[in-house]
Amino acid sequence: MAYPYKKMTDEDFAYIRSVTAGDRVILGDDIPYEYYHDEMPEYGIYRPDLYVEVLNKEEISAIMKYAYQENIPVTCRGAGTGLAGGATCKYGGIMLSVMRMNRIFPVDHKNQTITAEPGALLLDIQAAASAEGLFYPPDPGEKTASIGGNVITNAGGMKAVRYGLTRDFVRCIEAVMPDGSIMQFSSNVVKNTTGYAIKDLIIGSEGTLCILTQVTLKLIPQPTCSCTLVMPFKSLEECADMVPKVLELPFVPTAIEFLERELIDIVERNLHKMFPVKEGNAALIVMYDASSKMELDAAVSMAAEAALANGAIDCAIADTAERAGSVWAVRGAILEGMKADSVSQEECDVVVPRSEIAEYVKQAKKIASHYGLRVEPCGHCGDGNIHTELLRGADQTDEEWKSATHAALTELYALSKKLGGQMSGEHGTGNGRLDFLKEFVGDRMIELYKSVKLAFDDKLILNPGKMVEFN
Ligand SMILES: Cc1cc2nc3c(=O)[nH]c(=O)nc-3n(C[C@H](O)[C@H](O)[C@H](O)COP(=O)(O)OP(=O)(O)OC[C@H]3O[C@@H](n4cnc5c(N)ncnc54)[C@H](O)[C@@H]3O)c2cc1C
């Protein structure tokens, strides 16, 4: 094993320039501060020794071969929108950005797939599929994330309730290994039982096993119509109680999200995005896609009836793109709103069985208030992935905030485990949740994680100190 790493020298810098280009390499203090952290600076601020923007897999391969030989850590960077402190150089070394590798190849209609380089943006993949009458359903909140980042973090998002996660849409992957070799994982086939399912292990590996250089994604026919319903309730707990009732209906919803009024106020106040429904202390947002108007109308009227029968104050139907857009714009702006409204935030991203959502929400609020923390549970309640946002008040000292969040998170993760849940539903482990992982999964599981890491990266040079720590 390779800790401590080599401190990079002028000779190393010259080599990286020689296999890329001088104007795509930045050194030391000249590296912009934004590359010291991802969307959660709270999870660590680390300066890389060298930042390089690569153009193709051959450059990545040359860099990795050299780093492997010289024992230099390398961290791959996508768009830097991660919420786990993943795309940071915890042990210095090379930050390798793939954002210039952003080609999207023509849609393969016969296989209904699209192939892209890792730096292509999610929104551009969605648009390219749509332009050909097809649909790429994964819909994480941040559309300017890279597709490589989405795959390697197995991004979830709003539409997971109906369509599943990024993993469910990955046909095959091309990647550069830590020793520089270039490998293919699966091919453009619908099923595959050849050997271990390593492609699925790479998806969600958070840049710790290999560097993704190309991905082929499954597409499906576009739904022809969709509708969003807003069900205001007296409380978030009542919204949570409504979730299983929506899921029992004979139509599969595309998305089910919930928001408390306080959070809506935060977005309205700070970002001036107005939520169209004013009633209630909390709102359940339910979306349906369908392939015919008749199917959509049936789904919408059943859901509206169920909502009113189960305590909803009203059921607003946003059946035009404009009205639906104003609902989803507020939902999509939560993180930005919270950032504007608090000194800092802690992103707790547990996922619990759907049957336990209401219980989790009730207990989570008690835990947070016991530690004097402002808490906003929100998000993907349709799949049990409750973003339990802890917000720091202006009067809290660093020490108070740190110890209160640590204590609250310890209890929130224990609660999730007790309810049969997991520590993270989609944001991942990265650097930010590492402290809690061992307690959650146990020693034997950590040993397995270490064996997996070593099987790919025996010198521990790829994104070290994330997902699993060897120190
Ligand atoms: C407003 C907002 C909303 C969000 N909503 C969601 C949501 O609904 N669901 C969800 O799951 N996430 C969400 N996220 C988190 C984030 O957008 C996703 O994790 C996204 O997949 C990260 O992609 P990225 O390109 O920004 O990756 P980065 O942040 O650059 O990197 C993330 C990790 O992937 C690794 N990595 C990146 N590219 C590669 C590659 N080509 N090869 C190997 N490793 C690589 C990095 O080393 C790092 O460990 C949200 C973030 C924001 C800011």
The ligand as a Gaussian input file, in Angstrom:
#p B3LYP/6-31G(d) Opt

LIG

0 1
 C      -28.510000      21.597000      -6.698000
 C      -28.034000      20.179000      -6.696000
 C      -28.963000      19.172000      -6.827000
 C      -28.544000      17.848000      -6.846000
 N      -29.473000      16.860000      -6.978000
 C      -29.098000      15.568000      -7.005000
 C      -30.074000      14.537000      -7.120000
 O      -31.268000      14.794000      -7.226000
 N      -29.624000      13.263000      -7.117000
 C      -28.301000      12.927000      -7.023000
 O      -27.966000      11.747000      -7.029000
 N      -27.359000      13.895000      -6.908000
 C      -27.719000      15.187000      -6.893000
 N      -26.766000      16.181000      -6.773000
 C      -25.348000      15.808000      -6.622000
 C      -24.496000      15.812000      -7.925000
 O      -25.050000      16.625000      -8.930000
 C      -24.317000      14.390000      -8.428000
 O      -23.601000      13.636000      -7.479000
 C      -23.568000      14.307000      -9.762000
 O      -23.665000      12.989000     -10.248000
 C      -22.101000      14.703000      -9.675000
 O      -21.605000      14.866000     -10.992000
 P      -20.359000      15.840000     -11.252000
 O      -20.039000      15.800000     -12.703000
 O      -20.606000      17.167000     -10.693000
 O      -19.243000      15.059000     -10.436000
 P      -18.122000      15.631000      -9.456000
 O      -18.727000      16.350000      -8.317000
 O      -17.082000      16.342000     -10.237000
 O      -17.524000      14.250000      -8.932000
 C      -18.273000      13.383000      -8.122000
 C      -17.454000      12.109000      -7.878000
 O      -17.311000      11.384000      -9.088000
 C      -15.940000      11.243000      -9.453000
 N      -15.891000      11.396000     -10.913000
 C      -16.455000      12.390000     -11.661000
 N      -16.279000      12.112000     -12.973000
 C      -15.619000      10.934000     -13.048000
 C      -15.159000      10.113000     -14.118000
 N      -15.344000      10.434000     -15.394000
 N      -14.501000       8.965000     -13.807000
 C      -14.289000       8.611000     -12.528000
 N      -14.701000       9.343000     -11.479000
 C      -15.357000      10.480000     -11.737000
 C      -15.198000      12.291000      -8.656000
 O      -13.867000      11.886000      -8.379000
 C      -16.039000      12.383000      -7.393000
 O      -15.673000      11.379000      -6.483000
 C      -27.157000      17.525000      -6.733000
 C      -26.221000      18.553000      -6.613000
 C      -26.648000      19.864000      -6.599000
 C      -25.616000      20.942000      -6.487000

